[in-house]
Amino acid sequence: MNYEILFKGKVVGEATGAGWVIRLENGHEMIGFLLKRDRELKSGIGIGTLVHLEATPFDLSKGRIIEIFNELKRR
């Protein structure tokens, strides 16, 4: 069974360590982070970047960034 919940949000700041503060569509904020294997995507994340997050229902204060939508992709 998979218990992941998907969210869409925008990066509004940097958190301590390797995380970013993400504001979700409903106005809540959570910490988004990348897995070690996805660290090459780190350069594509900045303030204003739209991302998809995956979180568990057990801890909705943080989530894993699974997809990045930057301005270059949309054009």
KOLGU-240078 format. One record per atom (N, C-alpha, C): x, y, z; residue number from 1. Coordinates in nm, 3 decimals, always signed. Atoms other than C-alpha are relative to their C-alpha. Layout:
! residues N
<r u="X" v="Y" w="Z" i="NUM"/>
...
***
This chain:
! residues 75
<r u="+0.082" v="-0.118" w="+0.000" i="1"/>
<r u="+0.000" v="+0.000" w="+0.000" i="1"/>
<r u="+0.087" v="+0.125" w="+0.000" i="1"/>
<r u="-0.069" v="-0.128" w="+0.003" i="2"/>
<r u="+0.121" v="+0.347" w="-0.086" i="2"/>
<r u="-0.083" v="+0.103" w="+0.074" i="2"/>
<r u="+0.070" v="-0.099" w="-0.079" i="3"/>
<r u="+0.032" v="+0.622" w="+0.156" i="3"/>
<r u="+0.046" v="+0.142" w="-0.033" i="3"/>
<r u="-0.051" v="-0.132" w="+0.033" i="4"/>
<r u="+0.185" v="+0.918" w="-0.026" i="4"/>
<r u="-0.113" v="+0.094" w="-0.038" i="4"/>
<r u="+0.093" v="-0.105" w="+0.038" i="5"/>
<r u="-0.005" v="+1.245" w="-0.065" i="5"/>
<r u="+0.078" v="+0.099" w="-0.086" i="5"/>
<r u="-0.067" v="-0.092" w="+0.091" i="6"/>
<r u="+0.084" v="+1.476" w="-0.355" i="6"/>
<r u="-0.052" v="+0.142" w="+0.020" i="6"/>
<r u="+0.032" v="-0.141" w="-0.014" i="7"/>
<r u="+0.094" v="+1.855" w="-0.322" i="7"/>
<r u="+0.068" v="+0.077" w="-0.111" i="7"/>
<r u="-0.063" v="-0.093" w="+0.093" i="8"/>
<r u="+0.170" v="+2.140" w="-0.560" i="8"/>
<r u="+0.021" v="+0.130" w="+0.074" i="8"/>
<r u="-0.029" v="-0.124" w="-0.070" i="9"/>
<r u="+0.339" v="+2.454" w="-0.433" i="9"/>
<r u="+0.109" v="+0.081" w="-0.067" i="9"/>
<r u="-0.100" v="-0.093" w="+0.052" i="10"/>
<r u="+0.581" v="+2.739" w="-0.487" i="10"/>
<r u="+0.107" v="+0.023" w="+0.106" i="10"/>
<r u="-0.112" v="-0.024" w="-0.092" i="11"/>
<r u="+0.925" v="+2.789" w="-0.332" i="11"/>
<r u="-0.004" v="+0.146" w="+0.042" i="11"/>
<r u="+0.002" v="-0.137" w="-0.051" i="12"/>
<r u="+0.917" v="+3.096" w="-0.106" i="12"/>
<r u="+0.124" v="+0.034" w="+0.081" i="12"/>
<r u="-0.121" v="-0.027" w="-0.075" i="13"/>
<r u="+1.250" v="+3.061" w="+0.073" i="13"/>
<r u="+0.083" v="-0.125" w="+0.018" i="13"/>
<r u="-0.088" v="+0.114" w="-0.029" i="14"/>
<r u="+1.539" v="+2.842" w="+0.180" i="14"/>
<r u="-0.008" v="-0.033" w="+0.147" i="14"/>
<r u="-0.002" v="+0.047" w="-0.138" i="15"/>
<r u="+1.532" v="+2.634" w="+0.496" i="15"/>
<r u="+0.143" v="-0.039" w="+0.036" i="15"/>
<r u="-0.133" v="+0.043" w="-0.041" i="16"/>
<r u="+1.832" v="+2.526" w="+0.698" i="16"/>
<r u="+0.031" v="-0.136" w="-0.061" i="16"/>
<r u="-0.040" v="+0.127" w="+0.060" i="17"/>
<r u="+2.026" v="+2.240" w="+0.546" i="17"/>
<r u="-0.028" v="+0.000" w="-0.149" i="17"/>
<r u="+0.023" v="+0.015" w="+0.143" i="18"/>
<r u="+1.923" v="+2.116" w="+0.204" i="18"/>
<r u="-0.148" v="+0.010" w="-0.034" i="18"/>
<r u="+0.143" v="-0.008" w="+0.023" i="19"/>
<r u="+1.556" v="+2.214" w="+0.220" i="19"/>
<r u="-0.045" v="+0.139" w="-0.043" i="19"/>
<r u="+0.062" v="-0.125" w="+0.042" i="20"/>
<r u="+1.326" v="+2.485" w="+0.089" i="20"/>
<r u="-0.135" v="+0.012" w="+0.065" i="20"/>
<r u="+0.133" v="-0.025" w="-0.052" i="21"/>
<r u="+1.015" v="+2.645" w="+0.230" i="21"/>
<r u="-0.094" v="+0.007" w="-0.119" i="21"/>
<r u="+0.095" v="+0.009" w="+0.111" i="22"/>
<r u="+0.723" v="+2.560" w="+0.000" i="22"/>
<r u="-0.136" v="+0.046" w="+0.050" i="22"/>
<r u="+0.137" v="-0.041" w="-0.032" i="23"/>
<r u="+0.388" v="+2.742" w="+0.010" i="23"/>
<r u="-0.093" v="-0.077" w="-0.092" i="23"/>
<r u="+0.094" v="+0.081" w="+0.075" i="24"/>
<r u="+0.112" v="+2.508" w="-0.098" i="24"/>
<r u="-0.114" v="+0.085" w="-0.055" i="24"/>
<r u="+0.112" v="-0.071" w="+0.061" i="25"/>
<r u="-0.192" v="+2.605" w="-0.304" i="25"/>
<r u="-0.104" v="+0.044" w="+0.103" i="25"/>
<r u="+0.098" v="-0.034" w="-0.103" i="26"/>
<r u="-0.405" v="+2.611" w="+0.013" i="26"/>
<r u="+0.054" v="+0.099" w="+0.103" i="26"/>
<r u="-0.058" v="-0.101" w="-0.088" i="27"/>
<r u="-0.170" v="+2.860" w="+0.185" i="27"/>
<r u="+0.090" v="-0.053" w="+0.109" i="27"/>
<r u="-0.088" v="+0.058" w="-0.101" i="28"/>
<r u="+0.006" v="+2.620" w="+0.421" i="28"/>
<r u="+0.143" v="-0.007" w="-0.053" i="28"/>
<r u="-0.141" v="+0.011" w="+0.038" i="29"/>
<r u="+0.385" v="+2.597" w="+0.424" i="29"/>
<r u="+0.057" v="-0.129" w="+0.055" i="29"/>
<r u="-0.070" v="+0.121" w="-0.044" i="30"/>
<r u="+0.603" v="+2.289" w="+0.447" i="30"/>
<r u="+0.142" v="+0.004" w="-0.054" i="30"/>
<r u="-0.139" v="+0.009" w="+0.043" i="31"/>
<r u="+0.969" v="+2.200" w="+0.404" i="31"/>
<r u="+0.011" v="-0.106" w="-0.109" i="31"/>
<r u="-0.024" v="+0.094" w="+0.108" i="32"/>
<r u="+1.063" v="+2.037" w="+0.073" i="32"/>
<r u="+0.147" v="-0.033" w="-0.010" i="32"/>
<r u="-0.140" v="+0.042" w="+0.011" i="33"/>
<r u="+1.381" v="+1.837" w="+0.025" i="33"/>
<r u="+0.015" v="-0.094" w="-0.118" i="33"/>
<r u="-0.033" v="+0.092" w="+0.109" i="34"/>
<r u="+1.553" v="+1.632" w="-0.245" i="34"/>
<r u="+0.072" v="-0.121" w="+0.056" i="34"/>
<r u="-0.079" v="+0.117" w="-0.033" i="35"/>
<r u="+1.686" v="+1.280" w="-0.221" i="35"/>
<r u="+0.142" v="+0.018" w="-0.051" i="35"/>
<r u="-0.140" v="-0.011" w="+0.044" i="36"/>
<r u="+2.060" v="+1.233" w="-0.263" i="36"/>
<r u="+0.015" v="-0.026" w="-0.149" i="36"/>
<r u="-0.014" v="+0.031" w="+0.142" i="37"/>
<r u="+2.012" v="+1.082" w="-0.608" i="37"/>
<r u="-0.053" v="+0.113" w="-0.088" i="37"/>
<r u="+0.056" v="-0.110" w="+0.077" i="38"/>
<r u="+1.823" v="+1.397" w="-0.717" i="38"/>
<r u="+0.072" v="+0.132" w="+0.026" i="38"/>
<r u="-0.071" v="-0.124" w="-0.036" i="39"/>
<r u="+2.082" v="+1.651" w="-0.596" i="39"/>
<r u="+0.039" v="+0.083" w="-0.122" i="39"/>
<r u="-0.034" v="-0.079" w="+0.118" i="40"/>
<r u="+2.163" v="+1.753" w="-0.955" i="40"/>
<r u="-0.113" v="+0.098" w="-0.036" i="40"/>
<r u="+0.112" v="-0.091" w="+0.024" i="41"/>
<r u="+1.818" v="+1.918" w="-0.965" i="41"/>
<r u="+0.006" v="+0.125" w="+0.090" i="41"/>
<r u="-0.008" v="-0.108" w="-0.097" i="42"/>
<r u="+1.923" v="+2.151" w="-0.681" i="42"/>
<r u="+0.022" v="+0.136" w="-0.066" i="42"/>
<r u="-0.028" v="-0.127" w="+0.065" i="43"/>
<r u="+2.048" v="+2.417" w="-0.921" i="43"/>
<r u="-0.124" v="+0.057" w="-0.070" i="43"/>
<r u="+0.121" v="-0.046" w="+0.065" i="44"/>
<r u="+1.702" v="+2.437" w="-1.083" i="44"/>
<r u="-0.105" v="+0.054" w="+0.095" i="44"/>
<r u="+0.099" v="-0.044" w="-0.100" i="45"/>
<r u="+1.526" v="+2.534" w="-0.759" i="45"/>
<r u="+0.041" v="+0.137" w="+0.051" i="45"/>
<r u="-0.020" v="-0.134" w="-0.052" i="46"/>
<r u="+1.495" v="+2.898" w="-0.665" i="46"/>
<r u="-0.133" v="+0.056" w="+0.047" i="46"/>
<r u="+0.124" v="-0.062" w="-0.048" i="47"/>
<r u="+1.241" v="+3.133" w="-0.514" i="47"/>
<r u="-0.093" v="+0.024" w="-0.119" i="47"/>
<r u="+0.098" v="-0.013" w="+0.107" i="48"/>
<r u="+0.927" v="+3.127" w="-0.726" i="48"/>
<r u="-0.016" v="-0.124" w="-0.085" i="48"/>
<r u="+0.009" v="+0.123" w="+0.077" i="49"/>
<r u="+0.985" v="+2.779" w="-0.869" i="49"/>
<r u="-0.120" v="-0.082" w="+0.045" i="49"/>
<r u="+0.113" v="+0.087" w="-0.031" i="50"/>
<r u="+0.676" v="+2.560" w="-0.888" i="50"/>
<r u="+0.048" v="-0.145" w="+0.010" i="50"/>
<r u="-0.045" v="+0.137" w="-0.023" i="51"/>
<r u="+0.723" v="+2.207" w="-0.752" i="51"/>
<r u="-0.118" v="-0.088" w="+0.039" i="51"/>
<r u="+0.091" v="+0.102" w="-0.052" i="52"/>
<r u="+0.531" v="+1.887" w="-0.680" i="52"/>
<r u="+0.071" v="-0.066" w="+0.117" i="52"/>
<r u="-0.053" v="+0.063" w="-0.120" i="53"/>
<r u="+0.583" v="+1.739" w="-0.334" i="53"/>
<r u="-0.076" v="-0.128" w="+0.029" i="53"/>
<r u="+0.060" v="+0.124" w="-0.045" i="54"/>
<r u="+0.517" v="+1.394" w="-0.197" i="54"/>
<r u="+0.023" v="-0.012" w="+0.150" i="54"/>
<r u="-0.011" v="+0.009" w="-0.145" i="55"/>
<r u="+0.444" v="+1.353" w="+0.176" i="55"/>
<r u="-0.080" v="-0.121" w="+0.048" i="55"/>
<r u="+0.077" v="+0.107" w="-0.061" i="56"/>
<r u="+0.316" v="+1.083" w="+0.407" i="56"/>
<r u="-0.106" v="+0.063" w="+0.090" i="56"/>
<r u="+0.104" v="-0.056" w="-0.089" i="57"/>
<r u="-0.003" v="+1.134" w="+0.610" i="57"/>
<r u="+0.045" v="+0.007" w="+0.146" i="57"/>
<r u="-0.049" v="+0.002" w="-0.137" i="58"/>
<r u="+0.203" v="+1.078" w="+0.924" i="58"/>
<r u="+0.079" v="+0.125" w="+0.036" i="58"/>
<r u="-0.076" v="-0.122" w="-0.026" i="59"/>
<r u="+0.415" v="+1.396" w="+0.887" i="59"/>
<r u="-0.019" v="+0.094" w="-0.118" i="59"/>
<r u="+0.030" v="-0.094" w="+0.107" i="60"/>
<r u="+0.274" v="+1.677" w="+0.675" i="60"/>
<r u="+0.080" v="+0.129" w="+0.011" i="60"/>
<r u="-0.084" v="-0.119" w="-0.011" i="61"/>
<r u="+0.541" v="+1.927" w="+0.783" i="61"/>
<r u="+0.115" v="-0.001" w="-0.099" i="61"/>
<r u="-0.109" v="+0.008" w="+0.097" i="62"/>
<r u="+0.791" v="+1.804" w="+0.524" i="62"/>
<r u="-0.038" v="-0.097" w="-0.111" i="62"/>
<r u="+0.029" v="+0.087" w="+0.112" i="63"/>
<r u="+0.787" v="+1.639" w="+0.186" i="63"/>
<r u="+0.117" v="-0.006" w="-0.097" i="63"/>
<r u="-0.107" v="+0.020" w="+0.099" i="64"/>
<r u="+1.007" v="+1.515" w="-0.096" i="64"/>
<r u="-0.041" v="+0.066" w="-0.131" i="64"/>
<r u="+0.026" v="-0.064" w="+0.129" i="65"/>
<r u="+1.030" v="+1.726" w="-0.411" i="65"/>
<r u="+0.019" v="-0.107" w="-0.108" i="65"/>
<r u="-0.006" v="+0.104" w="+0.102" i="66"/>
<r u="+0.950" v="+1.491" w="-0.699" i="66"/>
<r u="+0.001" v="+0.056" w="-0.141" i="66"/>
<r u="+0.003" v="-0.059" w="+0.133" i="67"/>
<r u="+0.909" v="+1.733" w="-0.989" i="67"/>
<r u="+0.017" v="+0.151" w="+0.012" i="67"/>
<r u="-0.026" v="-0.144" w="+0.002" i="68"/>
<r u="+1.025" v="+2.086" w="-1.072" i="68"/>
<r u="-0.052" v="+0.058" w="-0.129" i="68"/>
<r u="+0.050" v="-0.072" w="+0.117" i="69"/>
<r u="+0.849" v="+2.326" w="-1.307" i="69"/>
<r u="+0.066" v="+0.136" w="-0.003" i="69"/>
<r u="-0.063" v="-0.131" w="+0.009" i="70"/>
<r u="+1.082" v="+2.609" w="-1.400" i="70"/>
<r u="-0.052" v="+0.074" w="-0.123" i="70"/>
<r u="+0.052" v="-0.085" w="+0.107" i="71"/>
<r u="+1.011" v="+2.894" w="-1.641" i="71"/>
<r u="+0.040" v="-0.051" w="-0.138" i="71"/>
<r u="-0.047" v="+0.046" w="+0.130" i="72"/>
<r u="+1.215" v="+2.737" w="-1.922" i="72"/>
<r u="-0.083" v="-0.115" w="-0.053" i="72"/>
<r u="+0.081" v="+0.114" w="+0.044" i="73"/>
<r u="+0.999" v="+2.423" w="-1.929" i="73"/>
<r u="-0.134" v="+0.045" w="-0.056" i="73"/>
<r u="+0.133" v="-0.042" w="+0.041" i="74"/>
<r u="+0.677" v="+2.620" w="-1.973" i="74"/>
<r u="-0.001" v="+0.069" w="-0.136" i="74"/>
<r u="-0.003" v="-0.074" w="+0.126" i="75"/>
<r u="+0.789" v="+2.812" w="-2.282" i="75"/>
<r u="+0.010" v="-0.088" w="-0.118" i="75"/>
***
